[in-house]
Amino acid sequence: MFKNLKILYSTNPRGNLELSAQFGTLIKEARAKYEPCIVLNSGNTSWGTEECNYFNGEPMWKAIKLNGYDGVSPGPEDFLHGWKNLKKLIPSLGVPCTICNLFNTEEDERVKEIQPYIIINKYAGMKIGLIGVIDNRIEFEMENTVFLDHPDTSALWAVKKLKEEGCSFIILMAYMEIERCMEMAQNVDGLDLIICSDYNQNEIGELFTFSNCLISCENTKGNKLAVIEIDKMSGE
């Protein structure tokens, strides 16, 4: 069952370590205030400041780990440091990162270094599936070793796997425009919530439902955590 679950998320920190410290405080306060809750980060994380760029994004990924996020998904700018760097850095730090539609160019198979999905079962009676995707219409700059498969196809595969694992609530963190997220809500059966993150898009302040799926599109802009309240009993 789900009862008064709070889902909190940030978007697009873009290598801002000062911002990460602020979010660390917000997360600590939120975990004390809300129970149960999970905390997520969606979008471009490690590219954007001189300090983080110099160290290939490592300081920001370390900050993400230290802040105790339950799950994160990368954005296209995170690949500006190179896939060779990213595929070593995230597993070595133990960052709970997910993207399901990232494939190796040479092997034409899903990458193994970043999880295609994450299962969060930190609370009794709550088994939550988490999936990350990036719009395949986005082209990676300076990167030709990985490519993005069609997100709908990959998400359908991931939802099936999560359902087989017994997840009763599935969240998609999608780096794409809001209209594309609405298409996914229609095309991918089994999604309960889509968190839409696109650095250039205007935010939509209120949670809304489309095709029986909740969609949240809030640009946190460094000074808040978006808060979604879920009140769902099993069987509803």
WOWOPE-V357289 format. One record per backbone hydrogen bond with DSSP energy under -1.0 kcal/mol. CO is the residue of the C=O (numbers start at 1). NH is the residue of the N-H. E is the energy in kcal/mol with one decimal. If there is no record, write none. Layout:
{{CO NH E} {CO NH E}}
This chain:
{{5 230 -3.7} {6 38 -2.0} {7 228 -2.6} {8 40 -2.8} {9 226 -2.5} {10 42 -2.5} {13 16 -1.4} {15 17 -1.1} {16 20 -1.9} {17 21 -2.1} {18 22 -1.8} {19 23 -2.5} {20 24 -2.1} {21 25 -1.6} {22 26 -2.2} {23 27 -3.0} {24 28 -2.1} {25 29 -2.4} {26 30 -2.5} {27 31 -2.6} {28 32 -1.4} {29 33 -1.7} {30 34 -3.6} {36 6 -2.0} {38 8 -2.8} {39 70 -2.7} {39 71 -1.1} {40 10 -1.8} {41 73 -1.9} {42 12 -1.5} {44 14 -1.9} {45 15 -3.3} {49 53 -2.7} {50 54 -2.1} {51 55 -1.4} {52 57 -3.6} {53 56 -1.4} {55 58 -1.9} {57 61 -1.9} {58 62 -2.4} {59 63 -2.0} {60 64 -2.4} {61 65 -2.0} {62 66 -2.6} {63 67 -2.2} {64 69 -1.3} {65 68 -1.2} {71 41 -1.6} {72 98 -2.2} {73 43 -1.1} {75 78 -1.2} {76 79 -1.4} {77 80 -1.8} {79 82 -1.3} {82 86 -2.3} {83 87 -2.9} {85 89 -2.4} {86 90 -2.0} {88 92 -1.7} {89 93 -1.9} {90 94 -1.1} {90 95 -1.8} {95 97 -1.9} {96 72 -2.3} {101 149 -2.8} {102 111 -2.4} {103 147 -2.6} {104 108 -1.4} {109 104 -2.9} {115 99 -2.1} {118 130 -2.8} {120 128 -2.9} {123 126 -2.0} {127 168 -1.6} {128 120 -3.4} {129 171 -3.1} {130 118 -2.6} {131 173 -3.4} {132 100 -3.2} {133 175 -2.4} {135 138 -1.8} {145 105 -2.7} {147 103 -3.0} {150 154 -1.9} {151 155 -2.8} {152 156 -2.4} {153 157 -1.7} {154 158 -2.3} {155 159 -2.9} {156 160 -2.0} {157 161 -2.0} {158 162 -2.5} {159 163 -2.6} {160 164 -2.1} {161 165 -1.3} {162 167 -2.4} {163 166 -1.4} {169 129 -2.8} {170 192 -2.3} {170 193 -1.6} {171 131 -2.5} {172 195 -3.0} {173 133 -2.3} {174 176 -1.2} {174 197 -2.8} {175 135 -2.2} {177 181 -1.8} {178 182 -2.0} {179 183 -1.6} {180 184 -1.9} {181 185 -2.0} {182 186 -1.3} {183 187 -2.3} {184 188 -2.7} {188 191 -1.1} {192 214 -2.3} {193 172 -2.8} {194 216 -2.7} {195 174 -2.6} {198 201 -1.5} {208 215 -3.0} {210 213 -1.2} {213 210 -2.9} {214 194 -2.6} {215 208 -2.1} {216 196 -3.0} {217 204 -3.7} {220 223 -1.7} {226 9 -1.9} {228 7 -3.0} {230 5 -1.9} {232 2 -2.0} {233 236 -2.0}}
